[in-house]
Amino acid sequence: MRQPSTTARRVAAASVGLVLAAGAAACGPKDNDAKGSGGDSTPHKGGTLTVLNSEAQTDFDPARLYTSGGGNVPSLVFRTLTTRNRENGAAGAKVVPDLATDTGRPNKDATVWTYTLKKGLKYEDGTPITSADIKYGIERSFAPELSGGAPYLRDWLVGAAGYQGPYKNKKDAKGLSAIETPDSRTIVFHLNKPEGEFPYLATQTQFTPVPKAKDTGTKYEEHPISSGPYKVVKNENDGEHLVLERNTYWSTAVDDERKAYPDKVDVRSGLDSSVINQRLSASQGADASAVTTDTNLGPAELAKVSGDKSLAARVGTGHFGYTNYIAFNPTVKPFNNVKVRQAISYAIDRSSVINAAGGSALAEAATTYLPNQKSFGYTPYDLFPAGKTGNATKAKELLAQAGYKSGLTITLSHSNAKDFETSPEIATAIQDALKKAGITVKLQGLEDNDYRDKIHNVKTEPGFFLAHWGADWPSGGPFLAPIFDGRQIVKDGSNFNNGLLNDKSVNDEIDAINKLTDLDAAAKRWGALDKKIGEQALTVPLFHPVYKRLVGSDIKNVVISDWTGVLDISQVAVK
């Protein structure tokens, strides 16, 4: 997936962007009550919302974005067939209609999905939005020059694997035959195999309507045609400074998800994270009506904020569907021995790991690979109970059974990036814990880019390393399949199946669950599969991150869902 700092992106870990990082199990409303300090807490229309971010909103073209649930700032401009439910907590993990009248109508085996558009949909110029525009928007996302979006459509749509988009063959007016538009309000998708979670995929920005006549190719990001409540009036330095103003043709009559309270949204990026939090804390001038969509409070900042009641009241808490873990490559000795992997699982001191990640306010212990949220199918289990501080005795026992009675020496690969996830602090905590069990750990720190290249290449993947994964949408499917489906092992490219697992029973169960259109029933099956895979000890789940973010003193109506784990910018009011 993606990195937690953006929207949801499939990078074994991070940016919705997706990551988000471009890409949460948010706490319930009682924990998300940062409403601002004004006397009237009722949200009103008007004013300017300022967004202070560290990373620029680059590639502001719906074809190029990789988001979770449509993203945060992008969802103010780009509407899709479906979207995330804009509510606090678990209710926010549900998929709901957006441009469509429902979340989709599947045929009997979920290989054909049909959608009908709502009546009265219009672009920022007043022209009607049609099903042909959505078809064209999807087709242009296949163009090599507009790459970067989620890869699912190329895999799922019939005959789409080799498609190169509408620019390569301009004479081909039919485009992708897998997408039919029998009339201006109906669109039909034909899939290669059953996909019960297609409604989740339809939240991705690639499902944004794009009028063919207004398409300017790679320059479209400078002024994309809005289907949402705001239109782009300024885009400087590839998203570093983005200014949005009201789309007068948008209405709550055709969009009951986005509140769109502010008259204007001013997004300023390229700022240091400490500066962002200082400005939000001080809330001077325009900063009183400011939020951030990508910057968390760090341990030191959180300690300061916690000691000030007025600041603490302006902190939103959320959890994104995301797991930090130890990964094993079982083709590398001694990790080919399951008892060695089990021994390490027992020896882990999660308390020290969580302290290294910033403390219990910023990280929660994990013993399951799936995040601890209902929508993912979370099924509690602890197959190798280590307690809070590790079970060195059990670990030594297993090592002896594996032929390492006198202990062993191994190497742990990690990133040198100060991300509190795969960084030296986490690696050192693991090193100290395993020493108690007679395991000497040598640390191999790599620069972040080199690290990602190494661990995602089957030819160079180390035997023992730190990894993480986040959800493209709140379900077990995009969480388990990329990591444990043997058919997704990539031998000549970026591979995320770290354990190189190719278990027919696992692959078959993934296919069986994908056929289900009852998402609650599917969630239970994902949870059971998580436990089954966990028995092979191919990973050691460590912790799930917790997001703590400040808002300005005049910000009202803070909504944090279990889908994103961060403030939903579409719900915010500033006066």
LOMARBA-38940 format. One line per field, with one value per residue (C-alpha): residue number from 0; residue in three letters; y negated, z, x negated. Coordinates in Angstrom, 1 decimal, always signed. Example, Ala and Ser with C-alpha at 12.3 -4.5 7.8 and 13.67 -1.06 7.14 Angstrom:
n 0,1
res Ala,Ser
v +4.5,+1.1
w +7.8,+7.1
u -12.3,-13.7
END
This chain:
n 0,1,2,3,4,5,6,7,8,9,10,11,12,13,14,15,16,17,18,19,20,21,22,23,24,25,26,27,28,29,30,31,32,33,34,35,36,37,38,39,40,41,42,43,44,45,46,47,48,49,50,51,52,53,54,55,56,57,58,59,60,61,62,63,64,65,66,67,68,69,70,71,72,73,74,75,76,77,78,79,80,81,82,83,84,85,86,87,88,89,90,91,92,93,94,95,96,97,98,99,100,101,102,103,104,105,106,107,108,109,110,111,112,113,114,115,116,117,118,119,120,121,122,123,124,125,126,127,128,129,130,131,132,133,134,135,136,137,138,139,140,141,142,143,144,145,146,147,148,149,150,151,152,153,154,155,156,157,158,159,160,161,162,163,164,165,166,167,168,169,170,171,172,173,174,175,176,177,178,179,180,181,182,183,184,185,186,187,188,189,190,191,192,193,194,195,196,197,198,199,200,201,202,203,204,205,206,207,208,209,210,211,212,213,214,215,216,217,218,219,220,221,222,223,224,225,226,227,228,229,230,231,232,233,234,235,236,237,238,239,240,241,242,243,244,245,246,247,248,249,250,251,252,253,254,255,256,257,258,259,260,261,262,263,264,265,266,267,268,269,270,271,272,273,274,275,276,277,278,279,280,281,282,283,284,285,286,287,288,289,290,291,292,293,294,295,296,297,298,299,300,301,302,303,304,305,306,307,308,309,310,311,312,313,314,315,316,317,318,319,320,321,322,323,324,325,326,327,328,329,330,331,332,333,334,335,336,337,338,339,340,341,342,343,344,345,346,347,348,349,350,351,352,353,354,355,356,357,358,359,360,361,362,363,364,365,366,367,368,369,370,371,372,373,374,375,376,377,378,379,380,381,382,383,384,385,386,387,388,389,390,391,392,393,394,395,396,397,398,399,400,401,402,403,404,405,406,407,408,409,410,411,412,413,414,415,416,417,418,419,420,421,422,423,424,425,426,427,428,429,430,431,432,433,434,435,436,437,438,439,440,441,442,443,444,445,446,447,448,449,450,451,452,453,454,455,456,457,458,459,460,461,462,463,464,465,466,467,468,469,470,471,472,473,474,475,476,477,478,479,480,481,482,483,484,485,486,487,488,489,490,491,492,493,494,495,496,497,498,499,500,501,502,503,504,505,506,507,508,509,510,511,512,513,514,515,516,517,518,519,520,521,522,523,524,525,526,527,528,529,530,531,532,533,534,535,536,537,538,539,540,541,542,543,544,545,546,547,548,549,550,551,552,553,554,555,556,557,558,559,560,561,562,563,564,565,566,567,568,569,570,571,572,573,574
res Met,Arg,Gln,Pro,Ser,Thr,Thr,Ala,Arg,Arg,Val,Ala,Ala,Ala,Ser,Val,Gly,Leu,Val,Leu,Ala,Ala,Gly,Ala,Ala,Ala,Cys,Gly,Pro,Lys,Asp,Asn,Asp,Ala,Lys,Gly,Ser,Gly,Gly,Asp,Ser,Thr,Pro,His,Lys,Gly,Gly,Thr,Leu,Thr,Val,Leu,Asn,Ser,Glu,Ala,Gln,Thr,Asp,Phe,Asp,Pro,Ala,Arg,Leu,Tyr,Thr,Ser,Gly,Gly,Gly,Asn,Val,Pro,Ser,Leu,Val,Phe,Arg,Thr,Leu,Thr,Thr,Arg,Asn,Arg,Glu,Asn,Gly,Ala,Ala,Gly,Ala,Lys,Val,Val,Pro,Asp,Leu,Ala,Thr,Asp,Thr,Gly,Arg,Pro,Asn,Lys,Asp,Ala,Thr,Val,Trp,Thr,Tyr,Thr,Leu,Lys,Lys,Gly,Leu,Lys,Tyr,Glu,Asp,Gly,Thr,Pro,Ile,Thr,Ser,Ala,Asp,Ile,Lys,Tyr,Gly,Ile,Glu,Arg,Ser,Phe,Ala,Pro,Glu,Leu,Ser,Gly,Gly,Ala,Pro,Tyr,Leu,Arg,Asp,Trp,Leu,Val,Gly,Ala,Ala,Gly,Tyr,Gln,Gly,Pro,Tyr,Lys,Asn,Lys,Lys,Asp,Ala,Lys,Gly,Leu,Ser,Ala,Ile,Glu,Thr,Pro,Asp,Ser,Arg,Thr,Ile,Val,Phe,His,Leu,Asn,Lys,Pro,Glu,Gly,Glu,Phe,Pro,Tyr,Leu,Ala,Thr,Gln,Thr,Gln,Phe,Thr,Pro,Val,Pro,Lys,Ala,Lys,Asp,Thr,Gly,Thr,Lys,Tyr,Glu,Glu,His,Pro,Ile,Ser,Ser,Gly,Pro,Tyr,Lys,Val,Val,Lys,Asn,Glu,Asn,Asp,Gly,Glu,His,Leu,Val,Leu,Glu,Arg,Asn,Thr,Tyr,Trp,Ser,Thr,Ala,Val,Asp,Asp,Glu,Arg,Lys,Ala,Tyr,Pro,Asp,Lys,Val,Asp,Val,Arg,Ser,Gly,Leu,Asp,Ser,Ser,Val,Ile,Asn,Gln,Arg,Leu,Ser,Ala,Ser,Gln,Gly,Ala,Asp,Ala,Ser,Ala,Val,Thr,Thr,Asp,Thr,Asn,Leu,Gly,Pro,Ala,Glu,Leu,Ala,Lys,Val,Ser,Gly,Asp,Lys,Ser,Leu,Ala,Ala,Arg,Val,Gly,Thr,Gly,His,Phe,Gly,Tyr,Thr,Asn,Tyr,Ile,Ala,Phe,Asn,Pro,Thr,Val,Lys,Pro,Phe,Asn,Asn,Val,Lys,Val,Arg,Gln,Ala,Ile,Ser,Tyr,Ala,Ile,Asp,Arg,Ser,Ser,Val,Ile,Asn,Ala,Ala,Gly,Gly,Ser,Ala,Leu,Ala,Glu,Ala,Ala,Thr,Thr,Tyr,Leu,Pro,Asn,Gln,Lys,Ser,Phe,Gly,Tyr,Thr,Pro,Tyr,Asp,Leu,Phe,Pro,Ala,Gly,Lys,Thr,Gly,Asn,Ala,Thr,Lys,Ala,Lys,Glu,Leu,Leu,Ala,Gln,Ala,Gly,Tyr,Lys,Ser,Gly,Leu,Thr,Ile,Thr,Leu,Ser,His,Ser,Asn,Ala,Lys,Asp,Phe,Glu,Thr,Ser,Pro,Glu,Ile,Ala,Thr,Ala,Ile,Gln,Asp,Ala,Leu,Lys,Lys,Ala,Gly,Ile,Thr,Val,Lys,Leu,Gln,Gly,Leu,Glu,Asp,Asn,Asp,Tyr,Arg,Asp,Lys,Ile,His,Asn,Val,Lys,Thr,Glu,Pro,Gly,Phe,Phe,Leu,Ala,His,Trp,Gly,Ala,Asp,Trp,Pro,Ser,Gly,Gly,Pro,Phe,Leu,Ala,Pro,Ile,Phe,Asp,Gly,Arg,Gln,Ile,Val,Lys,Asp,Gly,Ser,Asn,Phe,Asn,Asn,Gly,Leu,Leu,Asn,Asp,Lys,Ser,Val,Asn,Asp,Glu,Ile,Asp,Ala,Ile,Asn,Lys,Leu,Thr,Asp,Leu,Asp,Ala,Ala,Ala,Lys,Arg,Trp,Gly,Ala,Leu,Asp,Lys,Lys,Ile,Gly,Glu,Gln,Ala,Leu,Thr,Val,Pro,Leu,Phe,His,Pro,Val,Tyr,Lys,Arg,Leu,Val,Gly,Ser,Asp,Ile,Lys,Asn,Val,Val,Ile,Ser,Asp,Trp,Thr,Gly,Val,Leu,Asp,Ile,Ser,Gln,Val,Ala,Val,Lys
v +0.0,-3.4,-5.6,-6.9,-10.5,-10.7,-8.7,-5.1,-3.8,-0.4,-0.8,+1.6,-1.0,-4.5,-8.1,-7.7,-8.5,-6.5,-7.7,-8.3,-8.6,-9.3,-6.9,-4.0,-2.7,-6.0,-6.4,-7.1,-10.5,-11.0,-10.9,-13.1,-16.2,-18.8,-21.5,-24.7,-27.3,-29.5,-30.2,-28.7,-25.1,-24.8,-24.5,-27.3,-28.0,-30.5,-31.5,-30.1,-26.8,-26.7,-23.4,-23.2,-20.1,-18.8,-17.0,-18.7,-17.5,-16.4,-15.0,-16.5,-14.4,-11.7,-9.3,-9.6,-9.7,-6.6,-7.2,-5.4,-6.3,-9.1,-10.8,-13.9,-17.1,-15.3,-14.3,-18.0,-18.2,-14.7,-12.7,-9.0,-6.3,-5.4,-7.0,-6.4,-7.2,-10.5,-9.6,-9.0,-5.6,-2.3,-3.8,-5.6,-2.3,-1.7,-2.3,-4.5,-5.9,-9.1,-9.8,-6.6,-5.9,-2.8,-1.0,+1.2,+4.1,+7.3,+10.2,+13.7,+14.3,+10.7,+10.6,+7.9,+4.7,+2.1,-1.5,-4.2,-7.9,-10.3,-12.8,-16.4,-15.9,-18.8,-19.9,-23.3,-24.7,-23.6,-20.8,-17.4,-14.5,-11.4,-7.7,-8.1,-10.6,-8.1,-5.5,-7.9,-9.0,-5.3,-4.7,-7.7,-6.3,-3.5,-5.9,-5.5,-9.2,-9.3,-6.3,-6.2,-5.2,-2.0,+1.0,+3.0,+2.0,+3.4,+6.7,+6.9,+5.6,+8.0,+7.4,+4.5,+6.0,+4.6,+1.5,-1.8,-4.4,-6.6,-8.7,-5.8,-5.0,-8.1,-6.4,-3.8,-5.5,-2.4,-2.2,+0.6,+3.0,+4.2,+0.9,+0.4,-2.8,-1.9,-5.3,-8.6,-7.4,-3.7,-2.2,+1.6,+3.2,+6.7,+8.4,+11.3,+12.9,+12.4,+9.3,+8.7,+5.7,+3.7,+1.0,+0.3,+0.0,-2.4,-5.0,-5.4,-8.7,-6.8,-6.6,-10.4,-11.6,-13.5,-15.2,-14.1,-17.5,-19.2,-16.6,-18.3,-15.2,-15.7,-19.4,-18.4,-18.5,-22.2,-22.7,-19.5,-19.9,-19.6,-17.3,-18.0,-21.0,-22.9,-23.8,-24.5,-28.2,-27.9,-25.1,-26.3,-24.2,-20.9,-21.1,-23.0,-25.8,-24.8,-27.1,-25.8,-27.8,-26.8,-25.0,-26.8,-23.9,-21.4,-20.9,-18.9,-17.8,-15.4,-14.9,-14.2,-13.1,-16.3,-19.2,-21.8,-24.5,-26.8,-29.2,-28.6,-26.1,-27.2,-24.3,-25.2,-22.5,-22.0,-22.9,-21.3,-19.1,-20.9,-24.3,-22.9,-21.8,-25.1,-27.1,-25.0,-25.3,-29.1,-29.5,-33.1,-34.8,-32.5,-29.5,-29.6,-28.2,-25.7,-21.9,-19.4,-16.3,-14.7,-15.7,-13.9,-15.0,-13.4,-12.0,-15.2,-17.4,-15.2,-15.4,-19.2,-19.2,-16.7,-19.1,-21.9,-21.3,-23.9,-22.3,-18.7,-19.6,-20.3,-16.9,-14.5,-10.7,-8.1,-4.7,-3.8,-0.2,+0.3,+2.9,+2.7,+6.1,+8.2,+10.1,+13.3,+14.7,+18.5,+19.2,+17.7,+19.8,+20.1,+18.6,+21.6,+23.4,+22.6,+23.1,+20.3,+18.0,+19.1,+18.5,+14.9,+14.5,+15.5,+13.4,+10.1,+7.4,+5.4,+2.9,+1.8,+1.7,-0.5,-2.8,-3.1,-4.0,-6.9,-5.3,-3.8,-7.1,-6.6,-2.8,+0.1,+3.7,+6.1,+9.9,+10.2,+9.2,+7.7,+4.3,+4.5,+3.2,+5.0,+3.9,+5.9,+9.0,+8.6,+11.9,+11.8,+14.3,+14.6,+17.7,+17.1,+15.3,+13.3,+11.2,+7.5,+8.1,+11.3,+15.0,+15.7,+19.1,+20.4,+18.9,+20.8,+24.0,+23.7,+22.7,+25.9,+27.9,+26.2,+27.2,+23.9,+24.8,+22.4,+19.6,+18.1,+14.9,+13.2,+9.9,+7.5,+5.1,+1.8,-1.7,-4.6,-6.9,-8.4,-7.2,-5.3,-2.3,-0.6,-2.9,-2.3,-2.8,+0.1,+2.3,+1.6,+2.6,+5.9,+6.4,+6.0,+8.3,+11.1,+11.0,+12.2,+15.4,+16.1,+14.5,+12.1,+9.5,+7.6,+4.4,+3.5,+0.0,-1.2,-4.5,-4.5,-4.2,-1.5,+0.3,+0.4,+1.6,+4.4,+5.7,+5.7,+7.6,+11.4,+11.6,+9.3,+9.7,+10.3,+13.1,+10.8,+7.2,+4.6,+4.0,+2.4,+2.5,+0.2,+0.7,-0.5,-0.2,+1.1,+4.8,+7.9,+8.3,+5.6,+6.4,+10.1,+10.8,+8.7,+10.2,+13.8,+14.7,+16.8,+15.7,+12.1,+13.0,+10.7,+12.1,+9.2,+6.1,+4.8,+7.8,+7.5,+11.2,+11.1,+14.7,+15.9,+17.9,+19.9,+22.1,+23.4,+23.5,+19.9,+18.9,+20.8,+19.2,+15.7,+16.5,+17.8,+14.7,+12.5,+14.0,+12.7,+9.5,+9.7,+7.7,+8.6,+12.3,+11.7,+9.9,+13.0,+15.1,+12.7,+12.9,+16.7,+16.7,+14.2,+16.7,+19.6,+17.8,+16.6,+20.2,+20.3,+17.6,+15.7,+12.4,+11.0,+8.3,+5.5,+2.6,+0.5,-3.3,-5.8,-9.2,-12.4,-15.6,-19.2,-21.5,-25.3,-26.9,-28.0,-24.6,-22.9,-19.6,-17.2,-13.9,-11.0,-7.7,-4.1,-4.4,-7.1,-7.6,-11.3,-14.4,-14.4,-17.8,-17.6,-17.9,-20.8,-24.2,-27.4,-29.8
w +0.0,+1.0,+3.6,+6.4,+5.7,+2.5,+1.1,+0.4,-1.8,-2.4,-1.2,+1.6,+3.4,+2.6,+0.7,+0.0,-0.9,-0.7,+0.2,+1.0,+2.4,-0.3,+2.1,+9.8,+12.7,+14.0,+17.5,+17.9,+18.1,+21.8,+21.0,+17.9,+19.5,+18.5,+17.6,+18.0,+20.7,+19.3,+21.4,+18.7,+17.9,+15.1,+11.7,+9.2,+5.6,+4.6,+5.3,+4.0,+5.2,+5.1,+4.7,+5.9,+4.6,+4.3,+1.0,-2.2,-3.8,-6.9,-10.1,-9.5,-12.2,-11.3,-13.6,-11.8,-8.1,-5.9,-3.1,-0.5,-0.7,-3.2,-1.1,+1.1,-0.9,-4.2,-3.1,-2.9,-6.7,-8.0,-7.4,-8.2,-8.7,-5.0,-2.0,+1.7,+4.2,+5.8,+9.4,+12.6,+13.6,+12.2,+10.3,+8.2,+6.9,+4.7,+1.0,-0.2,-3.5,-4.8,-8.5,-8.7,-7.2,-5.4,-4.7,-7.8,-9.0,-9.6,-11.7,-10.0,-9.9,-9.5,-12.8,-14.2,-12.3,-13.4,-12.2,-12.8,-12.4,-10.4,-12.3,-12.4,-12.2,-13.6,-14.1,-13.0,-16.4,-16.1,-18.7,-17.7,-16.4,-18.4,-18.2,-21.3,-19.3,-16.6,-19.2,-20.8,-17.5,-16.7,-20.2,-20.0,-16.8,-18.9,-20.8,-20.0,-19.6,-16.9,-14.9,-11.1,-10.2,-8.6,-10.8,-10.2,-13.4,-15.6,-13.8,-13.4,-16.6,-19.5,-22.2,-20.4,-19.7,-22.9,-23.3,-23.7,-23.3,-25.8,-26.9,-28.6,-31.1,-31.4,-34.2,-31.8,-30.6,-28.8,-26.2,-23.7,-24.7,-21.1,-20.2,-21.8,-21.7,-23.1,-22.3,-20.7,-17.2,-17.3,-17.1,-17.1,-16.2,-17.3,-15.1,-15.7,-12.4,-9.6,-7.5,-4.7,-3.6,-6.8,-5.0,-3.0,-6.1,-7.6,-4.9,-6.6,-8.5,-11.8,-11.7,-11.9,-15.0,-17.5,-20.5,-23.6,-25.2,-22.2,-21.8,-22.1,-21.5,-19.1,-18.6,-17.3,-13.7,-14.0,-14.4,-14.1,-14.7,-11.3,-10.5,-6.8,-4.6,-5.4,-8.6,-9.0,-9.5,-8.9,-9.0,-8.5,-8.6,-9.2,-6.2,-3.8,-3.6,-4.5,-4.3,-4.6,-4.8,-4.9,-7.9,-8.2,-10.2,-7.3,-4.8,-1.7,-3.6,-5.6,-3.0,+0.6,+1.6,+1.3,+3.5,+1.7,+4.4,+3.5,+0.5,-0.3,+0.4,+0.4,+0.4,+1.1,+1.1,+1.4,+5.1,+7.8,+10.1,+13.2,+11.6,+10.7,+14.3,+15.7,+13.5,+14.3,+18.0,+17.9,+15.6,+14.7,+11.9,+9.1,+10.9,+13.4,+10.4,+9.4,+9.4,+8.1,+6.0,+6.3,+9.4,+12.8,+16.2,+17.2,+20.7,+22.0,+20.5,+21.9,+25.4,+25.2,+23.8,+26.4,+29.2,+27.8,+28.0,+25.4,+22.9,+23.9,+23.0,+19.4,+18.8,+16.6,+17.1,+14.4,+13.3,+9.6,+8.5,+8.7,+10.2,+11.0,+11.1,+10.8,+7.5,+6.9,+3.6,+4.2,+1.3,+3.3,+6.2,+9.1,+8.3,+6.2,+9.6,+11.0,+14.5,+14.1,+12.9,+15.8,+18.3,+17.1,+17.4,+21.0,+21.8,+20.6,+23.3,+21.9,+24.8,+23.8,+20.2,+20.9,+23.0,+20.0,+17.8,+20.0,+22.9,+23.5,+22.4,+18.9,+18.5,+19.5,+19.9,+17.1,+17.2,+14.1,+10.6,+9.8,+11.6,+14.6,+12.9,+12.1,+8.4,+7.8,+9.4,+12.5,+14.4,+17.6,+17.9,+19.4,+18.1,+19.7,+22.9,+24.0,+26.6,+26.8,+27.2,+25.2,+26.2,+26.0,+27.7,+25.0,+22.3,+23.6,+23.7,+20.0,+19.0,+20.7,+18.7,+15.5,+16.3,+17.7,+21.4,+21.8,+20.0,+16.6,+14.9,+12.2,+10.4,+10.5,+7.6,+8.2,+6.8,+8.1,+7.6,+10.8,+10.3,+13.7,+11.6,+9.8,+11.3,+13.6,+16.8,+16.0,+14.8,+18.0,+20.2,+18.4,+18.7,+22.5,+22.9,+20.9,+22.8,+25.8,+23.9,+22.8,+19.4,+18.3,+15.8,+13.5,+12.1,+8.4,+7.9,+4.4,+2.8,+2.3,-1.5,-1.4,+1.3,-0.6,-3.7,-1.8,+0.1,-2.9,-5.3,-5.0,-6.1,-3.3,-0.5,+2.8,+5.2,+8.1,+7.7,+8.8,+6.7,+6.7,+4.8,+4.5,+3.0,-0.3,+1.2,+4.6,+3.8,+4.2,+0.5,-0.4,+2.8,+2.5,-1.2,-2.3,+0.6,+0.6,-2.8,-4.6,-7.9,-7.1,-6.6,-9.0,-10.1,-12.3,-10.6,-7.3,-5.2,-2.0,-1.2,+1.2,+2.4,-1.2,-0.1,-2.8,-0.9,-3.1,-0.2,+0.5,-3.1,-3.4,-0.3,-1.6,-4.8,-2.9,-0.7,-3.7,-5.1,-2.1,-2.5,+1.2,+2.6,+6.2,+5.3,+3.4,+6.4,+8.6,+6.0,+5.7,+9.5,+9.5,+6.6,+8.5,+11.4,+9.0,+7.3,+10.7,+11.7,+9.2,+11.1,+7.9,+9.7,+13.2,+13.6,+15.8,+16.0,+14.4,+14.3,+15.9,+14.3,+16.5,+14.6,+15.7,+14.1,+14.3,+17.1,+14.8,+13.2,+13.8,+12.8,+13.0,+11.5,+11.6,+10.1,+10.3,+6.6,+6.6,+10.3,+9.7,+9.6,+6.6,+5.0,+3.2,+6.6,+8.2,+9.0,+9.8,+11.1
u +0.0,-1.0,-2.6,-0.6,-1.6,+0.3,+3.3,+2.8,+0.2,-1.0,-4.6,-5.0,-3.9,-2.7,-1.5,+2.9,+0.9,+2.4,+0.5,+1.6,-0.7,+1.3,+4.1,+7.3,+9.4,+10.4,+11.6,+15.3,+16.8,+16.1,+12.4,+12.8,+14.3,+11.7,+14.3,+12.3,+12.5,+15.3,+18.4,+20.6,+19.6,+22.2,+20.5,+21.4,+20.7,+18.0,+14.5,+11.1,+9.7,+5.9,+4.1,+0.5,-1.3,-4.8,-4.3,-3.0,+0.2,-1.6,-0.2,+3.3,+4.8,+7.4,+5.6,+2.3,+3.4,+3.2,+5.6,+7.7,+11.4,+10.7,+8.1,+8.5,+7.8,+8.5,+12.0,+12.9,+12.5,+13.0,+16.1,+16.3,+18.9,+18.7,+17.0,+16.2,+18.9,+18.0,+18.6,+16.7,+15.4,+16.5,+19.4,+16.8,+15.4,+18.4,+18.6,+21.5,+22.8,+21.3,+22.0,+23.9,+27.4,+26.0,+22.8,+23.2,+25.4,+23.4,+24.5,+24.7,+21.0,+19.8,+18.0,+20.3,+21.1,+23.7,+24.0,+26.6,+25.6,+27.7,+29.8,+28.6,+24.8,+22.8,+19.2,+17.9,+18.8,+22.4,+22.2,+23.8,+21.7,+22.2,+21.3,+19.1,+17.1,+16.4,+15.5,+13.1,+11.6,+10.8,+9.3,+7.0,+5.6,+4.1,+1.9,-1.8,-2.3,+0.5,-0.7,-0.8,+2.7,+4.0,+3.2,+6.4,+8.3,+5.6,+5.8,+9.6,+11.1,+11.5,+8.9,+7.3,+3.8,+2.2,+4.4,+2.3,+5.1,+6.9,+3.8,+2.0,+4.8,+7.0,+9.0,+10.3,+13.5,+14.7,+11.9,+12.1,+14.8,+14.9,+16.7,+20.1,+22.2,+25.6,+26.9,+25.7,+26.5,+25.5,+22.1,+21.3,+18.0,+17.0,+14.3,+11.9,+13.0,+15.4,+14.6,+17.1,+15.1,+15.5,+17.5,+14.4,+12.3,+14.9,+13.8,+10.4,+9.9,+9.5,+13.4,+13.6,+15.5,+13.3,+14.9,+12.9,+13.2,+11.6,+8.7,+5.3,+3.2,+0.3,+1.4,+4.8,+3.5,+3.1,+6.9,+8.8,+12.6,+14.3,+17.1,+16.9,+17.7,+14.5,+12.7,+9.0,+8.2,+4.4,+1.9,-1.7,-4.9,-3.1,-0.7,-3.0,-0.4,+3.2,+6.1,+9.7,+12.9,+16.6,+18.0,+21.3,+22.8,+22.2,+25.1,+25.8,+28.9,+26.7,+24.0,+25.0,+21.4,+19.3,+20.3,+18.1,+18.5,+15.6,+15.8,+12.2,+9.4,+5.8,+3.3,-0.3,-3.0,-6.7,-6.7,-8.7,-6.6,-7.7,-6.8,-3.3,-2.7,-4.0,-1.8,+1.3,+0.5,+0.1,+3.2,+2.3,+4.2,+5.1,+3.5,+6.5,+8.5,+5.9,+5.5,+2.9,+3.7,+0.3,-1.6,-1.4,-2.4,-5.7,-6.5,-8.0,-5.3,-2.6,-4.0,-3.9,-0.4,+0.9,-0.1,+2.0,+5.8,+6.6,+4.2,+5.2,+8.8,+7.6,+6.0,+7.8,+7.1,+7.3,+6.1,+5.4,+5.6,+1.9,-0.5,-4.2,-5.9,-9.0,-9.2,-11.0,-12.4,-12.1,-14.5,-17.3,-18.9,-18.1,-14.7,-13.8,-13.3,-9.8,-11.0,-13.5,-10.8,-8.6,-11.4,-11.8,-8.1,-8.1,-11.2,-9.8,-9.4,-6.5,-6.7,-10.2,-9.2,-6.2,-8.4,-10.8,-7.8,-6.9,-5.0,-1.6,+0.2,-1.3,-1.4,+0.7,-0.7,+0.2,+0.4,+2.5,+1.4,+4.8,+5.5,+7.7,+10.9,+14.1,+14.1,+10.9,+12.4,+10.1,+10.1,+8.1,+5.3,+1.9,+0.2,-3.1,-2.3,-5.3,-3.5,-4.5,-8.2,-8.9,-9.1,-12.9,-12.5,-10.1,-12.3,-15.4,-13.4,-12.4,-15.9,-17.2,-14.7,-15.9,-19.5,-20.6,-21.0,-23.9,-22.0,-22.6,-23.7,-21.4,-21.2,-18.3,-17.9,-16.2,-15.9,-17.9,-14.9,-13.7,-10.1,-9.6,-8.6,-11.5,-14.1,-17.1,-15.1,-12.8,-15.7,-17.6,-14.6,-14.3,-18.1,-17.9,-14.9,-16.4,-19.7,-17.8,-16.9,-20.4,-20.0,-22.7,-21.3,-23.6,-21.9,-22.2,-20.9,-20.3,-19.3,-15.5,-15.4,-18.1,-16.2,-12.9,-14.6,-16.4,-13.4,-11.0,-13.3,-13.1,-16.7,-18.0,-15.4,-17.1,-16.1,-15.1,-13.9,-11.3,-8.3,-4.8,-1.6,+1.5,+4.9,+6.1,+9.5,+10.8,+11.0,+8.9,+8.6,+6.1,+4.3,+3.7,+3.7,+0.7,-1.4,-0.3,+1.2,-1.4,-0.2,-1.2,-4.8,-6.7,-10.1,-11.1,-9.7,-8.5,-7.4,-5.4,-4.9,-7.9,-7.5,-7.2,-4.2,-2.5,+0.0,+2.8,+5.2,+4.5,+4.8,+8.1,+9.6,+8.7,+10.6,+13.5,+13.8,+13.5,+16.7,+18.7,+20.7,+21.8,+18.9,+19.6,+19.5,+16.3,+14.7,+15.2,+13.5,+10.6,+10.1,+10.0,+7.5,+5.3,+5.1,+4.4,+1.5,+0.2,-0.4,-3.2,-5.1,-6.1,-5.7,-5.9,-3.2,-4.6,-2.3,+0.5,-0.2,+2.0,+2.4,+2.5,+3.0,+3.6,+6.2,+6.4,+8.4,+11.3,+11.7,+15.1,+16.7,+13.7,+14.7,+12.2,+13.2,+12.0,+11.3,+8.6,+7.7,+7.3,+9.5,+11.8,+11.3,+14.7,+16.5,+14.5,+16.0,+14.0,+16.7
END
